[in-house]
Amino acid sequence: MRNYRLAVIGIALGMAAIFGVLALTVSGGLLLLFPVLLTAWFIWFMPLWRRRLRRRARSLPSWQLTPE
C-alpha cells in the first residue's frame, strides 16, 4: 500500500518541479495555471486513484486470528 501512496506523491512532486522550472524559464504567468492543474488533479486523477487503492486494499488477505 505504501507504493501506491509514494507513487502519487512522486507524481505530484514531479509535476510541481516541472511547473516551477517552466515558470522560472518561460514565464512567471505559468504559476497562475498551477492552481488550475491542481484542481484538475483532485477532480480527475485522485478519484481514480482512490478507487484503485480501495480495490487493492479489499483484495488483500485478511488474518484469521483466534485467542489462545
PyMOL Python script that loads the backbone (N, CA, C, O; Angstrom):
from pymol import cmd

cmd.read_pdbstr("""\
ATOM      1  N   MET A   1       0.828  -1.183   0.000  1.00  0.00           N
ATOM      2  CA  MET A   1       0.000   0.000   0.000  1.00  0.00           C
ATOM      3  C   MET A   1       0.880   1.257   0.000  1.00  0.00           C
ATOM      4  O   MET A   1       0.487   2.310  -0.503  1.00  0.00           O
ATOM      5  N   ARG A   2       2.055   1.121   0.565  1.00  0.00           N
ATOM      6  CA  ARG A   2       2.956   2.269   0.612  1.00  0.00           C
ATOM      7  C   ARG A   2       3.381   2.684  -0.794  1.00  0.00           C
ATOM      8  O   ARG A   2       3.559   3.871  -1.066  1.00  0.00           O
ATOM      9  N   ASN A   3       3.542   1.713  -1.680  1.00  0.00           N
ATOM     10  CA  ASN A   3       3.949   2.034  -3.050  1.00  0.00           C
ATOM     11  C   ASN A   3       2.926   2.908  -3.764  1.00  0.00           C
ATOM     12  O   ASN A   3       3.300   3.809  -4.515  1.00  0.00           O
ATOM     13  N   TYR A   4       1.635   2.651  -3.539  1.00  0.00           N
ATOM     14  CA  TYR A   4       0.595   3.465  -4.144  1.00  0.00           C
ATOM     15  C   TYR A   4       0.695   4.903  -3.643  1.00  0.00           C
ATOM     16  O   TYR A   4       0.604   5.847  -4.427  1.00  0.00           O
ATOM     17  N   ARG A   5       0.881   5.063  -2.345  1.00  0.00           N
ATOM     18  CA  ARG A   5       0.971   6.393  -1.752  1.00  0.00           C
ATOM     19  C   ARG A   5       2.212   7.125  -2.267  1.00  0.00           C
ATOM     20  O   ARG A   5       2.143   8.306  -2.607  1.00  0.00           O
ATOM     21  N   LEU A   6       3.336   6.427  -2.324  1.00  0.00           N
ATOM     22  CA  LEU A   6       4.567   7.054  -2.784  1.00  0.00           C
ATOM     23  C   LEU A   6       4.498   7.412  -4.270  1.00  0.00           C
ATOM     24  O   LEU A   6       5.081   8.409  -4.695  1.00  0.00           O
ATOM     25  N   ALA A   7       3.799   6.614  -5.047  1.00  0.00           N
ATOM     26  CA  ALA A   7       3.659   6.914  -6.471  1.00  0.00           C
ATOM     27  C   ALA A   7       2.910   8.221  -6.676  1.00  0.00           C
ATOM     28  O   ALA A   7       3.313   9.037  -7.506  1.00  0.00           O
ATOM     29  N   VAL A   8       1.837   8.433  -5.941  1.00  0.00           N
ATOM     30  CA  VAL A   8       1.061   9.663  -6.085  1.00  0.00           C
ATOM     31  C   VAL A   8       1.870  10.862  -5.606  1.00  0.00           C
ATOM     32  O   VAL A   8       1.845  11.918  -6.238  1.00  0.00           O
ATOM     33  N   ILE A   9       2.578  10.711  -4.509  1.00  0.00           N
ATOM     34  CA  ILE A   9       3.405  11.810  -4.004  1.00  0.00           C
ATOM     35  C   ILE A   9       4.505  12.136  -5.019  1.00  0.00           C
ATOM     36  O   ILE A   9       4.788  13.306  -5.273  1.00  0.00           O
ATOM     37  N   GLY A  10       5.116  11.115  -5.591  1.00  0.00           N
ATOM     38  CA  GLY A  10       6.161  11.327  -6.585  1.00  0.00           C
ATOM     39  C   GLY A  10       5.649  12.035  -7.830  1.00  0.00           C
ATOM     40  O   GLY A  10       6.310  12.932  -8.353  1.00  0.00           O
ATOM     41  N   ILE A  11       4.483  11.638  -8.304  1.00  0.00           N
ATOM     42  CA  ILE A  11       3.901  12.281  -9.483  1.00  0.00           C
ATOM     43  C   ILE A  11       3.591  13.741  -9.187  1.00  0.00           C
ATOM     44  O   ILE A  11       3.865  14.614 -10.011  1.00  0.00           O
ATOM     45  N   ALA A  12       3.019  14.012  -8.012  1.00  0.00           N
ATOM     46  CA  ALA A  12       2.684  15.391  -7.651  1.00  0.00           C
ATOM     47  C   ALA A  12       3.943  16.248  -7.523  1.00  0.00           C
ATOM     48  O   ALA A  12       3.967  17.384  -7.996  1.00  0.00           O
ATOM     49  N   LEU A  13       4.976  15.722  -6.895  1.00  0.00           N
ATOM     50  CA  LEU A  13       6.219  16.476  -6.767  1.00  0.00           C
ATOM     51  C   LEU A  13       6.881  16.690  -8.132  1.00  0.00           C
ATOM     52  O   LEU A  13       7.446  17.753  -8.390  1.00  0.00           O
ATOM     53  N   GLY A  14       6.810  15.702  -8.982  1.00  0.00           N
ATOM     54  CA  GLY A  14       7.357  15.843 -10.326  1.00  0.00           C
ATOM     55  C   GLY A  14       6.642  16.927 -11.120  1.00  0.00           C
ATOM     56  O   GLY A  14       7.285  17.736 -11.789  1.00  0.00           O
ATOM     57  N   MET A  15       5.310  16.947 -11.047  1.00  0.00           N
ATOM     58  CA  MET A  15       4.552  17.988 -11.738  1.00  0.00           C
ATOM     59  C   MET A  15       4.888  19.364 -11.179  1.00  0.00           C
ATOM     60  O   MET A  15       5.030  20.324 -11.937  1.00  0.00           O
ATOM     61  N   ALA A  16       5.014  19.466  -9.860  1.00  0.00           N
ATOM     62  CA  ALA A  16       5.347  20.751  -9.244  1.00  0.00           C
ATOM     63  C   ALA A  16       6.736  21.214  -9.674  1.00  0.00           C
ATOM     64  O   ALA A  16       6.940  22.399  -9.939  1.00  0.00           O
ATOM     65  N   ALA A  17       7.684  20.296  -9.745  1.00  0.00           N
ATOM     66  CA  ALA A  17       9.038  20.655 -10.156  1.00  0.00           C
ATOM     67  C   ALA A  17       9.064  21.109 -11.617  1.00  0.00           C
ATOM     68  O   ALA A  17       9.708  22.105 -11.946  1.00  0.00           O
ATOM     69  N   ILE A  18       8.377  20.394 -12.477  1.00  0.00           N
ATOM     70  CA  ILE A  18       8.335  20.768 -13.893  1.00  0.00           C
ATOM     71  C   ILE A  18       7.665  22.123 -14.058  1.00  0.00           C
ATOM     72  O   ILE A  18       8.142  22.967 -14.818  1.00  0.00           O
ATOM     73  N   PHE A  19       6.563  22.335 -13.351  1.00  0.00           N
ATOM     74  CA  PHE A  19       5.862  23.602 -13.432  1.00  0.00           C
ATOM     75  C   PHE A  19       6.735  24.735 -12.897  1.00  0.00           C
ATOM     76  O   PHE A  19       6.747  25.827 -13.464  1.00  0.00           O
ATOM     77  N   GLY A  20       7.460  24.484 -11.817  1.00  0.00           N
ATOM     78  CA  GLY A  20       8.339  25.506 -11.256  1.00  0.00           C
ATOM     79  C   GLY A  20       9.446  25.889 -12.208  1.00  0.00           C
ATOM     80  O   GLY A  20       9.740  27.072 -12.380  1.00  0.00           O
ATOM     81  N   VAL A  21      10.071  24.890 -12.835  1.00  0.00           N
ATOM     82  CA  VAL A  21      11.140  25.167 -13.801  1.00  0.00           C
ATOM     83  C   VAL A  21      10.588  25.925 -15.006  1.00  0.00           C
ATOM     84  O   VAL A  21      11.208  26.877 -15.479  1.00  0.00           O
ATOM     85  N   LEU A  22       9.429  25.506 -15.501  1.00  0.00           N
ATOM     86  CA  LEU A  22       8.828  26.216 -16.634  1.00  0.00           C
ATOM     87  C   LEU A  22       8.467  27.646 -16.270  1.00  0.00           C
ATOM     88  O   LEU A  22       8.641  28.552 -17.085  1.00  0.00           O
ATOM     89  N   ALA A  23       7.973  27.858 -15.074  1.00  0.00           N
ATOM     90  CA  ALA A  23       7.605  29.205 -14.648  1.00  0.00           C
ATOM     91  C   ALA A  23       8.841  30.092 -14.542  1.00  0.00           C
ATOM     92  O   ALA A  23       8.777  31.277 -14.870  1.00  0.00           O
ATOM     93  N   LEU A  24       9.957  29.540 -14.093  1.00  0.00           N
ATOM     94  CA  LEU A  24      11.177  30.337 -13.980  1.00  0.00           C
ATOM     95  C   LEU A  24      11.819  30.618 -15.331  1.00  0.00           C
ATOM     96  O   LEU A  24      12.360  31.703 -15.544  1.00  0.00           O
ATOM     97  N   THR A  25      11.765  29.661 -16.239  1.00  0.00           N
ATOM     98  CA  THR A  25      12.448  29.823 -17.524  1.00  0.00           C
ATOM     99  C   THR A  25      11.565  30.455 -18.598  1.00  0.00           C
ATOM    100  O   THR A  25      12.044  31.279 -19.378  1.00  0.00           O
ATOM    101  N   VAL A  26      10.305  30.090 -18.651  1.00  0.00           N
ATOM    102  CA  VAL A  26       9.443  30.561 -19.740  1.00  0.00           C
ATOM    103  C   VAL A  26       8.720  31.843 -19.344  1.00  0.00           C
ATOM    104  O   VAL A  26       8.920  32.898 -19.945  1.00  0.00           O
ATOM    105  N   SER A  27       7.871  31.730 -18.317  1.00  0.00           N
ATOM    106  CA  SER A  27       7.071  32.883 -17.929  1.00  0.00           C
ATOM    107  C   SER A  27       6.553  32.687 -16.513  1.00  0.00           C
ATOM    108  O   SER A  27       6.156  31.584 -16.136  1.00  0.00           O
ATOM    109  N   GLY A  28       6.557  33.749 -15.740  1.00  0.00           N
ATOM    110  CA  GLY A  28       6.025  33.690 -14.383  1.00  0.00           C
ATOM    111  C   GLY A  28       4.517  33.510 -14.355  1.00  0.00           C
ATOM    112  O   GLY A  28       3.950  33.094 -13.345  1.00  0.00           O
ATOM    113  N   GLY A  29       3.870  33.827 -15.473  1.00  0.00           N
ATOM    114  CA  GLY A  29       2.414  33.665 -15.560  1.00  0.00           C
ATOM    115  C   GLY A  29       1.973  32.216 -15.481  1.00  0.00           C
ATOM    116  O   GLY A  29       0.812  31.931 -15.187  1.00  0.00           O
ATOM    117  N   LEU A  30       2.895  31.298 -15.743  1.00  0.00           N
ATOM    118  CA  LEU A  30       2.550  29.878 -15.644  1.00  0.00           C
ATOM    119  C   LEU A  30       2.231  29.478 -14.206  1.00  0.00           C
ATOM    120  O   LEU A  30       1.513  28.505 -13.975  1.00  0.00           O
ATOM    121  N   LEU A  31       2.757  30.217 -13.250  1.00  0.00           N
ATOM    122  CA  LEU A  31       2.438  29.911 -11.851  1.00  0.00           C
ATOM    123  C   LEU A  31       0.951  30.092 -11.564  1.00  0.00           C
ATOM    124  O   LEU A  31       0.405  29.457 -10.661  1.00  0.00           O
ATOM    125  N   LEU A  32       0.305  30.952 -12.329  1.00  0.00           N
ATOM    126  CA  LEU A  32      -1.134  31.145 -12.148  1.00  0.00           C
ATOM    127  C   LEU A  32      -1.926  29.936 -12.652  1.00  0.00           C
ATOM    128  O   LEU A  32      -3.064  29.728 -12.233  1.00  0.00           O
ATOM    129  N   LEU A  33      -1.340  29.148 -13.536  1.00  0.00           N
ATOM    130  CA  LEU A  33      -2.014  27.946 -14.031  1.00  0.00           C
ATOM    131  C   LEU A  33      -1.856  26.761 -13.088  1.00  0.00           C
ATOM    132  O   LEU A  33      -2.562  25.762 -13.223  1.00  0.00           O
ATOM    133  N   PHE A  34      -0.940  26.866 -12.140  1.00  0.00           N
ATOM    134  CA  PHE A  34      -0.703  25.755 -11.219  1.00  0.00           C
ATOM    135  C   PHE A  34      -1.947  25.408 -10.395  1.00  0.00           C
ATOM    136  O   PHE A  34      -2.246  24.223 -10.247  1.00  0.00           O
ATOM    137  N   PRO A  35      -2.689  26.384  -9.852  1.00  0.00           N
ATOM    138  CA  PRO A  35      -3.931  26.009  -9.151  1.00  0.00           C
ATOM    139  C   PRO A  35      -4.944  25.313 -10.057  1.00  0.00           C
ATOM    140  O   PRO A  35      -5.689  24.444  -9.603  1.00  0.00           O
ATOM    141  N   VAL A  36      -4.975  25.687 -11.328  1.00  0.00           N
ATOM    142  CA  VAL A  36      -5.872  25.020 -12.274  1.00  0.00           C
ATOM    143  C   VAL A  36      -5.440  23.569 -12.451  1.00  0.00           C
ATOM    144  O   VAL A  36      -6.279  22.668 -12.486  1.00  0.00           O
ATOM    145  N   LEU A  37      -4.149  23.346 -12.561  1.00  0.00           N
ATOM    146  CA  LEU A  37      -3.626  21.984 -12.683  1.00  0.00           C
ATOM    147  C   LEU A  37      -3.939  21.164 -11.435  1.00  0.00           C
ATOM    148  O   LEU A  37      -4.322  19.999 -11.537  1.00  0.00           O
ATOM    149  N   LEU A  38      -3.778  21.769 -10.257  1.00  0.00           N
ATOM    150  CA  LEU A  38      -4.090  21.056  -9.021  1.00  0.00           C
ATOM    151  C   LEU A  38      -5.576  20.725  -8.916  1.00  0.00           C
ATOM    152  O   LEU A  38      -5.940  19.653  -8.432  1.00  0.00           O
ATOM    153  N   THR A  39      -6.425  21.627  -9.360  1.00  0.00           N
ATOM    154  CA  THR A  39      -7.864  21.369  -9.349  1.00  0.00           C
ATOM    155  C   THR A  39      -8.194  20.180 -10.251  1.00  0.00           C
ATOM    156  O   THR A  39      -8.956  19.292  -9.869  1.00  0.00           O
ATOM    157  N   ALA A  40      -7.615  20.173 -11.445  1.00  0.00           N
ATOM    158  CA  ALA A  40      -7.839  19.042 -12.352  1.00  0.00           C
ATOM    159  C   ALA A  40      -7.311  17.757 -11.739  1.00  0.00           C
ATOM    160  O   ALA A  40      -7.928  16.701 -11.885  1.00  0.00           O
ATOM    161  N   TRP A  41      -6.182  17.834 -11.058  1.00  0.00           N
ATOM    162  CA  TRP A  41      -5.585  16.670 -10.392  1.00  0.00           C
ATOM    163  C   TRP A  41      -6.561  16.079  -9.375  1.00  0.00           C
ATOM    164  O   TRP A  41      -6.790  14.869  -9.355  1.00  0.00           O
ATOM    165  N   PHE A  42      -7.135  16.942  -8.530  1.00  0.00           N
ATOM    166  CA  PHE A  42      -8.012  16.447  -7.476  1.00  0.00           C
ATOM    167  C   PHE A  42      -9.389  16.047  -7.980  1.00  0.00           C
ATOM    168  O   PHE A  42     -10.050  15.209  -7.366  1.00  0.00           O
ATOM    169  N   ILE A  43      -9.832  16.630  -9.084  1.00  0.00           N
ATOM    170  CA  ILE A  43     -11.154  16.266  -9.622  1.00  0.00           C
ATOM    171  C   ILE A  43     -11.067  15.024 -10.503  1.00  0.00           C
ATOM    172  O   ILE A  43     -11.964  14.181 -10.467  1.00  0.00           O
ATOM    173  N   TRP A  44      -9.997  14.898 -11.297  1.00  0.00           N
ATOM    174  CA  TRP A  44      -9.921  13.806 -12.260  1.00  0.00           C
ATOM    175  C   TRP A  44      -9.093  12.621 -11.772  1.00  0.00           C
ATOM    176  O   TRP A  44      -9.574  11.488 -11.790  1.00  0.00           O
ATOM    177  N   PHE A  45      -7.870  12.861 -11.341  1.00  0.00           N
ATOM    178  CA  PHE A  45      -6.967  11.754 -11.055  1.00  0.00           C
ATOM    179  C   PHE A  45      -7.214  11.112  -9.693  1.00  0.00           C
ATOM    180  O   PHE A  45      -7.240   9.886  -9.584  1.00  0.00           O
ATOM    181  N   MET A  46      -7.392  11.917  -8.667  1.00  0.00           N
ATOM    182  CA  MET A  46      -7.483  11.364  -7.318  1.00  0.00           C
ATOM    183  C   MET A  46      -8.668  10.409  -7.127  1.00  0.00           C
ATOM    184  O   MET A  46      -8.491   9.390  -6.459  1.00  0.00           O
ATOM    185  N   PRO A  47      -9.865  10.672  -7.669  1.00  0.00           N
ATOM    186  CA  PRO A  47     -10.932   9.662  -7.531  1.00  0.00           C
ATOM    187  C   PRO A  47     -10.568   8.326  -8.178  1.00  0.00           C
ATOM    188  O   PRO A  47     -10.889   7.267  -7.637  1.00  0.00           O
ATOM    189  N   LEU A  48      -9.901   8.370  -9.333  1.00  0.00           N
ATOM    190  CA  LEU A  48      -9.472   7.118  -9.965  1.00  0.00           C
ATOM    191  C   LEU A  48      -8.470   6.391  -9.084  1.00  0.00           C
ATOM    192  O   LEU A  48      -8.542   5.174  -8.913  1.00  0.00           O
ATOM    193  N   TRP A  49      -7.539   7.147  -8.530  1.00  0.00           N
ATOM    194  CA  TRP A  49      -6.512   6.563  -7.668  1.00  0.00           C
ATOM    195  C   TRP A  49      -7.127   5.976  -6.400  1.00  0.00           C
ATOM    196  O   TRP A  49      -6.731   4.896  -5.962  1.00  0.00           O
ATOM    197  N   ARG A  50      -8.084   6.674  -5.814  1.00  0.00           N
ATOM    198  CA  ARG A  50      -8.729   6.172  -4.590  1.00  0.00           C
ATOM    199  C   ARG A  50      -9.499   4.883  -4.854  1.00  0.00           C
ATOM    200  O   ARG A  50      -9.463   3.960  -4.041  1.00  0.00           O
ATOM    201  N   ARG A  51     -10.200   4.816  -5.997  1.00  0.00           N
ATOM    202  CA  ARG A  51     -10.913   3.588  -6.338  1.00  0.00           C
ATOM    203  C   ARG A  51      -9.953   2.419  -6.501  1.00  0.00           C
ATOM    204  O   ARG A  51     -10.214   1.318  -6.017  1.00  0.00           O
ATOM    205  N   ARG A  52      -8.846   2.664  -7.184  1.00  0.00           N
ATOM    206  CA  ARG A  52      -7.850   1.606  -7.376  1.00  0.00           C
ATOM    207  C   ARG A  52      -7.248   1.183  -6.040  1.00  0.00           C
ATOM    208  O   ARG A  52      -7.027  -0.007  -5.813  1.00  0.00           O
ATOM    209  N   LEU A  53      -6.983   2.131  -5.160  1.00  0.00           N
ATOM    210  CA  LEU A  53      -6.417   1.831  -3.856  1.00  0.00           C
ATOM    211  C   LEU A  53      -7.394   1.030  -2.997  1.00  0.00           C
ATOM    212  O   LEU A  53      -6.997   0.072  -2.334  1.00  0.00           O
ATOM    213  N   ARG A  54      -8.664   1.418  -3.006  1.00  0.00           N
ATOM    214  CA  ARG A  54      -9.672   0.672  -2.228  1.00  0.00           C
ATOM    215  C   ARG A  54      -9.839  -0.744  -2.767  1.00  0.00           C
ATOM    216  O   ARG A  54      -9.969  -1.695  -1.996  1.00  0.00           O
ATOM    217  N   ARG A  55      -9.836  -0.882  -4.090  1.00  0.00           N
ATOM    218  CA  ARG A  55      -9.955  -2.211  -4.689  1.00  0.00           C
ATOM    219  C   ARG A  55      -8.768  -3.079  -4.281  1.00  0.00           C
ATOM    220  O   ARG A  55      -8.932  -4.260  -3.974  1.00  0.00           O
ATOM    221  N   ARG A  56      -7.594  -2.500  -4.279  1.00  0.00           N
ATOM    222  CA  ARG A  56      -6.387  -3.236  -3.879  1.00  0.00           C
ATOM    223  C   ARG A  56      -6.445  -3.607  -2.404  1.00  0.00           C
ATOM    224  O   ARG A  56      -6.064  -4.717  -2.030  1.00  0.00           O
ATOM    225  N   ALA A  57      -6.915  -2.695  -1.566  1.00  0.00           N
ATOM    226  CA  ALA A  57      -6.993  -2.970  -0.131  1.00  0.00           C
ATOM    227  C   ALA A  57      -8.015  -4.073   0.156  1.00  0.00           C
ATOM    228  O   ALA A  57      -7.803  -4.897   1.046  1.00  0.00           O
ATOM    229  N   ARG A  58      -9.118  -4.093  -0.591  1.00  0.00           N
ATOM    230  CA  ARG A  58     -10.119  -5.145  -0.384  1.00  0.00           C
ATOM    231  C   ARG A  58      -9.615  -6.512  -0.816  1.00  0.00           C
ATOM    232  O   ARG A  58     -10.054  -7.534  -0.288  1.00  0.00           O
ATOM    233  N   SER A  59      -8.696  -6.537  -1.776  1.00  0.00           N
ATOM    234  CA  SER A  59      -8.214  -7.822  -2.274  1.00  0.00           C
ATOM    235  C   SER A  59      -7.076  -8.395  -1.434  1.00  0.00           C
ATOM    236  O   SER A  59      -6.647  -9.524  -1.671  1.00  0.00           O
ATOM    237  N   LEU A  60      -6.583  -7.641  -0.464  1.00  0.00           N
ATOM    238  CA  LEU A  60      -5.514  -8.148   0.386  1.00  0.00           C
ATOM    239  C   LEU A  60      -6.030  -9.262   1.281  1.00  0.00           C
ATOM    240  O   LEU A  60      -7.199  -9.248   1.667  1.00  0.00           O
ATOM    241  N   PRO A  61      -5.193 -10.216   1.616  1.00  0.00           N
ATOM    242  CA  PRO A  61      -5.661 -11.293   2.501  1.00  0.00           C
ATOM    243  C   PRO A  61      -5.933 -10.745   3.905  1.00  0.00           C
ATOM    244  O   PRO A  61      -5.279  -9.813   4.373  1.00  0.00           O
ATOM    245  N   SER A  62      -6.909 -11.354   4.547  1.00  0.00           N
ATOM    246  CA  SER A  62      -7.213 -10.955   5.931  1.00  0.00           C
ATOM    247  C   SER A  62      -6.762 -12.053   6.872  1.00  0.00           C
ATOM    248  O   SER A  62      -6.777 -13.235   6.530  1.00  0.00           O
ATOM    249  N   TRP A  63      -6.370 -11.650   8.040  1.00  0.00           N
ATOM    250  CA  TRP A  63      -5.883 -12.613   9.013  1.00  0.00           C
ATOM    251  C   TRP A  63      -7.046 -13.180   9.802  1.00  0.00           C
ATOM    252  O   TRP A  63      -7.997 -12.470  10.129  1.00  0.00           O
ATOM    253  N   GLN A  64      -6.964 -14.455  10.102  1.00  0.00           N
ATOM    254  CA  GLN A  64      -7.957 -15.122  10.939  1.00  0.00           C
ATOM    255  C   GLN A  64      -7.273 -15.464  12.260  1.00  0.00           C
ATOM    256  O   GLN A  64      -6.701 -16.544  12.402  1.00  0.00           O
ATOM    257  N   LEU A  65      -7.329 -14.561  13.213  1.00  0.00           N
ATOM    258  CA  LEU A  65      -6.675 -14.776  14.498  1.00  0.00           C
ATOM    259  C   LEU A  65      -7.654 -15.350  15.493  1.00  0.00           C
ATOM    260  O   LEU A  65      -8.815 -14.943  15.545  1.00  0.00           O
ATOM    261  N   THR A  66      -7.192 -16.279  16.270  1.00  0.00           N
ATOM    262  CA  THR A  66      -8.027 -16.863  17.324  1.00  0.00           C
ATOM    263  C   THR A  66      -7.282 -16.710  18.660  1.00  0.00           C
ATOM    264  O   THR A  66      -6.061 -16.861  18.705  1.00  0.00           O
ATOM    265  N   PRO A  67      -7.998 -16.415  19.729  1.00  0.00           N
ATOM    266  CA  PRO A  67      -7.323 -16.267  21.026  1.00  0.00           C
ATOM    267  C   PRO A  67      -6.844 -17.636  21.527  1.00  0.00           C
ATOM    268  O   PRO A  67      -7.444 -18.669  21.232  1.00  0.00           O
ATOM    269  N   GLU A  68      -5.778 -17.613  22.272  1.00  0.00           N
ATOM    270  CA  GLU A  68      -5.240 -18.868  22.808  1.00  0.00           C
ATOM    271  C   GLU A  68      -5.858 -19.193  24.153  1.00  0.00           C
ATOM    272  O   GLU A  68      -5.526 -20.214  24.755  1.00  0.00           O
TER     273      GLU A  68
END
""", "prot")
cmd.dss("prot")
cmd.show_as("cartoon", "prot")
cmd.util.cbc("prot")
cmd.orient("prot")
